[in-house]
Amino acid sequence: MSSDSHPSDELFDLFIIGGGPASLTAAIYSARACLKTAFIEKDWPGGKLNKTLYIENYPGYLELSGSSLGESMLKQVLDNGVKQYFGTVVDVKKDGEIWKIHSENNQIFKSKSILVASGMRERVLDIPNVKEFYGKGISYCAICDGNLYKGKPVVVVGGGNSAVEESIYLSDITSKVKLVHRRREFRAEAISVKKARDIENIEIYTPYIPVGAEVKDDKVVGLRIRNVETGEESLLEGDCVFFYVGLIPENEFLKSIDIEKDEWGFLKVDESMRTSIPGIYAAGDIISKNLRQVVTATNDGAIAAISIKSYIDSLGEGD
């Protein structure tokens, strides 16, 4: 696999920020539309696909791993001549008619248009011993860290699909999974909730909120929880606590431009994936929408690429 570690002075038609399904789909479509395209990713291309063990609702597949889908998408992107860069974008600025994308390593990329597909990051609860013990008994990725706790009890916090599905995954590895949710009803798909309830070594605690990670001898030994109805506190013992309590949009690098966002910081777009700023488009989990799935991200990416092609053609400078 080839990649570029340093930008050149070349001018791209489209520069994509992010490497998830929306980004990779847009890259495929834009390259096939003969747009000079590049993308930058701070981690490994595929985004949260790399943290998804199995996908069971992607059309045409009864089941496939997230990592294999991400690898296939990336291969298709690179086979179409898209340039790949690694790094973290810290700023975006307009210089005349050209956009300049600044990375943390003082790299500057130039492009006629930008697609923001930077996704989201895990929300970190502001409770004792969570930030301090990240990687030492606090985790946000069961697929990454679950095997470290083989045969041991763990705690999972959250009520959405990620929390429930990762609890099911962990039930095959650990001795016991204690799933904590602040409400009596889960937001996750009903079929997944039923499956979790039917698994013998998954215990469900509702309605409880986490109060803080319990630490002894400089390691996590459990999670202290509080019943939201009675106020009663108790300790759930576990060698690791996995948090799935929401995601925050990755938008800090847009600080220099006045781009329209919703109240949570997600970018507002129209049906063509255009943002409030001409030449900047957005797709995937970073945009304001109700459903965030792999299939909706790929849809966003395809629409964005076609819209960007029309925008580039309208500039009258097409190659």
Secondary structure, DSSP 8 states (H G I E B T S, - for coil): ---BSS--S-EESEEEE--SHHHHHHHHHHHHTT--EEEEESS-TTGGGGG-SEE--STT-S-EEHHHHHHHHHHHHHHTT-EEEES-EEEEEEETTEEEEEETTS-EEEES-EEE---EEE----STTSSTTBTTTEES-HHHHGGGGTTSEEEEE-SSHHHHHHHHHHHTTSSEEEEE-SSSS-SS-HHHHHHHHH-TTEEEETTEEEEEEEEETTEEEEEEEEETTT--EEEEE-S-EEE---EEE--GGGTTS---B-TTS-B---TT-B-SSTTEEE-GGGB--S---HHHHHHHHHHHHHHHHHHHHHTT---
